[in-house]
Amino acid sequence: MQTTLDIIDDYITDARTLLQDEIQPYRYDDLSLVRAMNVTLLEGRRLRADLFVFCRENGGMVPHYASKSGQPVPIEPPFRLAFLHGLVGHALERDQEDIQDNRAALFLKIFNDLLLGVRPSSLAPAAQGTPQ
Amino acid sequence: MIAKQDLDQLMNQLRVKLVGASDAGMKAQLYDVCTEFFKDTLSWYEVVQFTGQPAVLDYAITPSEGQIIQLAVVVNADSSPISASMFEMGVVHLAAAPNESQPLYATVIKNVTLPNTRDMTPIAPDWLLPQWHLEIQSGVLGNMMLQPDKSYTDKATALYHLKRFRDGIAQARARTLRANTQGTQAWQFPRSFSTGAQRGGSGSERQF
């Protein structure tokens, strides 16, 4: 039984690693990351309906989380990494810095590519220096 | 019921060949493929016993699994055919009520039906995959590859697999007609042509 990225808490914890936001007080609080996950699930439903409509655990509906509650996220194991990237991408979108915009776009692209099956290219290096 | 090892073998082959496909999507497609297979081959049948009663023409029957799609024949205990029809699915309508209570046997042709099992496996006969797993696999592959904008979308290969699937359906239908025998003909003289005398025919010779 695959337990990696099994519950909503796992997604929040791993997202903080990618966001480099592991020290309290957090820049992205738990509730905002949970909200980002809910939105990512909706987008995932649009891209890959088969991951949701045949899922008996949720009666074919998109799951929704009110908090970091330890509830399971019923996504098949090969697709969980995609939703993690989607969560991070959505969280980054609220920032207004140019670098964060690029990072957000990159994560969301990986989210799309993983769900639609496009082989992702290697991550582009972060922009050097201070934005002009 | 499909055996777990047969289903696992099929699913593993599909997982390898359909990169990026979900298990749930493949099982849903498997249900559709099984539906098409049994609808066109008429190969899944069951003999359902019921008791014919005097003055009763309609009898509701239920197969052990699956859904009834056609009535093949109704016979009595002596294997003599009884004239019957099925205007309403699942209800045998006799042309004439029997004179006395007697067991009757309805051979019905079946198809898969919802709901599937808890893990979304279609409820189908256990011989389906051991005998026809290559054809069923082609059916699932072909239909999945026709889906647009997926990593496994491949229309040219889809057509190849769908042709293999349809060829398999034709083979299965032929085997069913021959009752899985080798070298026999599918057509037999109807029972109504049979006579008790060696002379055969009627009205063509003088009777003494």
Chai-1 contact restraints between the chains, C-beta under 6 A:
chainA,res_idxA,chainB,res_idxB,connection_type,confidence,min_distance_angstrom,max_distance_angstrom,comment,restraint_id
A,D50,B,S22,contact,1.0,0.0,6.0,A-B,restraint_1
A,D50,B,A24,contact,1.0,0.0,6.0,A-B,restraint_2
A,D50,B,G25,contact,1.0,0.0,6.0,A-B,restraint_3
A,L51,B,S22,contact,1.0,0.0,6.0,A-B,restraint_4
A,F54,B,A24,contact,1.0,0.0,6.0,A-B,restraint_5
A,F54,B,A28,contact,1.0,0.0,6.0,A-B,restraint_6
A,E76,B,S22,contact,1.0,0.0,6.0,A-B,restraint_7
A,E76,B,D23,contact,1.0,0.0,6.0,A-B,restraint_8
A,G117,B,G20,contact,1.0,0.0,6.0,A-B,restraint_9
A,G117,B,S151,contact,1.0,0.0,6.0,A-B,restraint_10
